[in-house]
Amino acid sequence: MKRVDDFRLKFGKQELVPIMTGGMGVDISTAELALEAARLGGIGHISDAMVNTVADRRFNTKFVKDKLKFYKFNVANVDKSAVQFDLGQLAEATKMHVGKTMEAKLGPGLVFVNCMEKLTMNAPRETLRVRMRAALDAGIDGITLAAGLHLGSFALIEDHPRFRDAKLGIIVSSLRALQLFLRKTARTNRLPDYVVVEGPLAGGHLGFGMDWAAYDLATIVAEIHQFLRAEHLDIPLIAAGGIFTGSDAAAFLENGAAAVQVATRFTVTRECGLPEDVQQLYFKASEDQIEVNQISPTGYPMRMLTNSPAIGDGIRPNCEAYGYLLDSTGNCAYISAYNREVAANPGVKRVSVKDKTCLCTQMRNFDLWTCGHYTYRLKDTTRKLEDGSYQLLSAEHVFHDYQYSTDHKIALPD
Ligand SMILES: Cc1cc2nc3c(=O)[nH]c(=O)nc-3n(C[C@H](O)[C@H](O)[C@H](O)COP(=O)(O)O)c2cc1C
């Protein structure tokens, strides 16, 4: 049986190890993690989710504090439509996050940024345009369009000097979504350089309904592969979601995928942004502690650990500081849910909100533990230490395990 290292992902003349670490917002897929994947000859993703916060953490800037100060007058107001992002600051934060990452890049691989359309930021088009253009200005190797259909996203950057030289791809979960994207972007006369096909076992938000279990990645990959061949479209297809061993990956590569995108196995690496106590909970998770629920205000189902502190928490919406999920009219499903609970529980200091979560605050504080379906298998990828905790892994170890392992074996760390 073949192993991942028998294959290469080809972008023109460039050949890469066909392993891509997926974007994991908010700074779970850190620059350090992405840089390791690139150093090892693959592709690593950073994410621009809540980039102002991420820049503050990385570079000691004060973007969030400044925004909160500016909009403090509005904190008690249920109407958040006044809370806008300063586009200049957004560009600056993005350029710092991306630029500093690219400056540190070593080795033959690439670093891409994951750009989610669902981060609507109270001005969806304007903010997405700034995010993508700033990333291109700062020298990102590629942009992966995520969490949305992105029907207008290419058009937002088509006049950018790097529109044709940077790698641009999209994550889809169905052939229909890909067809729509291709039809709507045909006018820009540019095909995506790659298509990530993400199945229902992935972490983060899912491109499926609550009937996600009725779908399977291999079937969707086969369908999209067949479509691309029939249309003579030479676009590398990258499979994602539940690819846990090198052999799982090799099977996709043998069946037409040009690469795999993986994430869950890297959540327990030292380079990952999750705090170590949370990583220990990922290791310890049992299968029945992993659920797909609808508490994300984006409207997409999301997979997470059932013991996530975010579930049921009733924190006051923090849109003046964050506000990444405000739609074009300044609404977020959490605000309505929170206000409903406050009205129903007069005098209660801290209400509980069960149906939605304040995704910005909870992700920012690492209190929403989103994860892939196979998180319960992470304990089998390392050693249990004498104190009962699990040994964290290096990104290099996990990357090489995907690259070289055979027979579904998982190499344990030294
Ligand atoms: C902790 C975590 C956070 C994630 N966050 C995002 C995200 O912000 N944007 C996105 O497009 N995908 C996100 N994903 C999905 C991954 O990028 C990837 O496609 C998927 O999880 C691959 O499946 P695997 O985790 O089973 O390897 C996330 C996944 C995990 C595990």
The ligand as an ORCA input file, in Angstrom:
! r2SCAN-3c Opt
* xyz 0 1
  C     -10.246     23.297     16.534
  C     -10.677     23.481     15.112
  C     -11.009     24.746     14.629
  C     -11.366     24.918     13.302
  N     -11.630     26.183     12.835
  C     -11.870     26.387     11.520
  C     -11.986     27.694     10.998
  O     -11.856     28.684     11.724
  N     -12.234     27.845      9.669
  C     -12.354     26.753      8.832
  O     -12.554     26.922      7.633
  N     -12.216     25.505      9.302
  C     -11.962     25.291     10.609
  N     -11.756     24.019     11.067
  C     -11.766     22.906     10.100
  C     -10.340     22.505      9.693
  O      -9.665     23.546      9.058
  C     -10.276     21.252      8.819
  O     -10.775     21.454      7.525
  C     -10.982     20.035      9.389
  O     -11.090     20.056     10.774
  C     -10.234     18.776      8.947
  O     -10.707     17.630      9.566
  P      -9.943     16.942     10.803
  O      -9.983     17.915     11.907
  O     -10.752     15.714     11.064
  O      -8.544     16.627     10.361
  C     -11.411     23.810     12.413
  C     -11.090     22.553     12.910
  C     -10.713     22.367     14.229
  C     -10.354     20.985     14.714
*
